[in-house]
Amino acid sequence: MPANILNSLMEYTTIPIETKEKVVALSSPDVFNSPFSYMSGHKLVQFDAQERANFKKYVQNGGFVFVDDCNHDIDGLFAKSFEAQMSSLFGPQALKKIPNTHELYRSFFTFEKGPPNTSFELNGWGDDLVHDYLKAITINGRIAVLYSNKDYGCEWDYDFRNKRFLAEDNTKFGVNIVVYAMSS
């Protein structure tokens, strides 16, 4: 996750975190050592056989994956290919819109209108849409894969010391995602 999300987790919660970035290949058995994973991109998503097996086993055994489309484009290469991968792994109806009343939006901070907008949506980048929902794959009553077309990664990708200049700390929703993942 971007450094300022880690800073916000330390600032707002008591969740123990590893502050050093750890990039792990999806094909590696090390992927099973973390309860929370973050995947982001804007290019083709194409898992090989080992990556497919690890991804499915990871989420079925309690792992949480937050996936964020950097293009925030519903018709873009990342969106289409990621959704196709999820459909082949979990079935064509597995990735569904989650309601704006879902507990994710109140797991720590309250977001009464659902997922907060990003400046990238509001500036017309990508498909010129403001996405008023997120999608998820639910396993055993909990979100296992949370999928966003909103480009939160770029929204949160700035030096955490600059948060003091924001009228509202835009990393609070990132805190909600991690708190939800760690408590459900």
Salt bridges, closest charged atoms under 4 A:
GLU11 OE1 - LYS163 NZ 3.70
GLU83 OE1 - LYS135 NZ 3.24
GLU121 OE1 - LYS150 NZ 2.84
ASP127 OD2 - HIS131 NE2 3.28
ASP159 OD2 - ARG161 NH2 2.43
GLU168 OE2 - LYS172 NZ 3.29
ASP169 OD2 - LYS163 NZ 3.66
